[in-house]
Amino acid sequence: MKILVIGGGGREHAMAWKISQSPKVTKVY
């Protein structure tokens, strides 16, 4: 699964980091 995170705020960054910990996610942009 590929995830695209829009936004540069702390919330988006934390969400992207949390998502990237998931074994199902192959790529976070």
Secondary structure as GFF3:
##gff-version 3
##sequence-region A 1 29
A	DSSP	beta_strand	2	3	.	.	.	ID=ss1
A	DSSP	alpha_helix	10	20	.	.	.	ID=ss2
A	DSSP	beta_strand	27	28	.	.	.	ID=ss3
###
